């Protein structure tokens, strides 16, 4: 934590990443709200990196090549975007809403989110990490 000498403001670094950002990229900030038990957006990809912070609840988060994990309120997460498939961003709670904020950097002229069809999911099946049960899901690692 760092404190300013003239203020009581406290800055707490939640994560640090060094993504590639194309010239002319668009930045978007959005609040995502998942109803209890909601599976979230179907498998998709983002044109650029996405940075997020869980405000409340729990999210099952799964990127291509990584095991699914649970991200809890107060934790930060990110994904590099590009060709990588984002399999899950589901509400892990069956009895409460989960909410998170994301900042998305979109490559110029590309949509922020593109759904992945079943044919592509099948072609890339070998890139998906093995999936465990809810009890085996690791918690978030904010430094990822």
Steps between C-alpha positions, in 0.01 A plus 500: 500500500608852431373817666532855370668751736215756448210260505370194679429333167630144488596327176505120513644326195271208413692367202754606243512376141685617192265427208552589138255776408458578131513862390149643473353253749170584667463468879165403654403471866194288583313367802404134456221363721432126512175372655522203741637193321531680165743326259619834356590563139557184290860428387640810334812704437586866540687710244739629767589465867235511771565605860242436769417537867238297690276734695280234662428131474708233327576425137618177339767624259656283230737592220635268233797301630433586867294310755175659605526693825277697732549875525349654814396852598806721545716311250633623166527297180606548140520329165727587208227485233579430136463141381458358852157350579328617818291194595331613820407805704215340695340591832628242749218582743152351465338738748659842439598738221864538402627833364830604349647792310711452187718730294533364147749618239365431153709475187403764241217391272436172684202413720565498874355148535464218247317176583682176414295239310478128583718402202790714620458379859531142374812582291667658804379248756858392577584855618242497780638409842343204682203607710448408865205518734403813694691370805817465295491846340796713600443851620614802306859608472477877458854521366422287191 
